[in-house]
């Protein structure tokens, strides 16, 4: 069985709790759409604990990306990822490993 994984990459942090919730909701909804399209989805926004420091959360994200496979898996970026320090690091790590980076629309095709 050939399972394709899609790692959802987008901003988590924000200046208000409401904006953080909106970021989490957007990532989870993208994950649902990817799942419906046949991807096995990794949405770090939906994994706890949400009390982790930025460094702890990024270490978990790095570990997840390092387990992706270059010829099968993708990192899916959502709008605004370019303004997120964490997402920029995730994309650089993925590209350095030869993991494809795609927009949500590209991954859903």
C-alpha positions in Angstrom: 0.0 0.0 0.0 1.4 3.4 -1.0 0.2 6.0 1.6 0.8 9.6 0.6 1.3 12.0 3.5 0.5 15.7 3.5 2.0 18.0 6.2 -0.1 21.2 6.6 2.2 24.2 7.0 0.7 27.5 8.0 0.9 30.1 10.8 -0.1 29.1 14.3 1.0 32.0 16.4 -0.9 35.2 16.5 -1.4 38.3 18.6 -4.8 37.3 20.1 -6.3 34.0 21.2 -9.1 34.5 18.6 -6.5 34.7 15.8 -4.7 31.6 17.0 -8.0 29.7 17.0 -8.7 30.9 13.5 -5.2 29.7 12.4 -5.9 26.3 13.9 -9.3 26.1 12.4 -8.0 26.9 8.9 -5.3 24.3 9.2 -7.7 21.6 10.4 -10.2 22.4 7.6 -7.4 22.2 5.0 -6.4 18.8 6.6 -10.0 17.6 6.2 -10.0 18.6 2.5 -6.7 16.8 1.9 -8.0 13.7 3.7 -11.1 13.6 1.5 -8.7 13.8 -1.5 -6.8 10.7 -0.4 -3.9 12.1 1.6 -2.9 10.8 5.1 -2.8 14.2 6.8 -0.4 15.6 9.4 -1.8 18.9 11.0 0.6 20.0 13.7 -1.8 22.7 14.7 -4.2 20.0 16.0 -1.6 18.2 18.0 -1.0 19.2 21.6 0.0 20.3 24.0 -0.8 23.8 23.2 1.2 24.8 26.2 4.5 23.9 24.5 7.0 26.7 24.0 7.7 27.8 20.4 11.0 25.9 20.5 9.3 22.7 21.8 6.6 22.9 19.1 9.1 23.5 16.4 11.2 20.5 17.5 8.1 18.4 17.1 7.4 19.9 13.7 11.0 19.3 12.5 10.7 15.7 13.6 7.5 15.2 11.7 9.0 16.7 8.5 12.2 14.7 8.8 10.0 11.5 8.6 8.4 12.6 5.2 9.5 10.7 2.1 10.7 12.8 -0.9 9.0 11.0 -3.7 5.6 10.5 -2.1 4.9 13.1 0.5 4.3 16.9 0.4 4.3 19.9 2.6 1.2 21.9 1.9 1.4 25.6 2.5 -1.6 27.8 3.3 -1.9 31.5 2.6 0.3 33.6 4.9 3.0 31.0 5.4 5.6 33.4 4.1 5.0 35.6 7.1 5.5 32.9 9.7 8.9 32.2 11.1 8.0 28.6 11.9 6.5 28.0 8.5 9.5 29.5 6.8 11.7 27.1 8.7 9.5 24.1 7.9 9.5 24.9 4.2 13.3 25.3 4.2 13.7 22.0 6.0 11.4 20.2 3.6 13.1 21.6 0.5 16.5 20.7 1.9 15.3 17.1 2.2 13.8 17.1 -1.3 10.2 17.1 -0.1 7.8 18.8 -2.5 6.1 22.0 -1.3 2.7 22.7 -2.7 -0.2 25.0 -2.2 -3.5 23.5 -1.0 -5.0 23.9 -4.5 -2.0 22.1 -6.0 -2.2 19.2 -3.5 -5.9 18.8 -4.0 -5.6 18.3 -7.8 
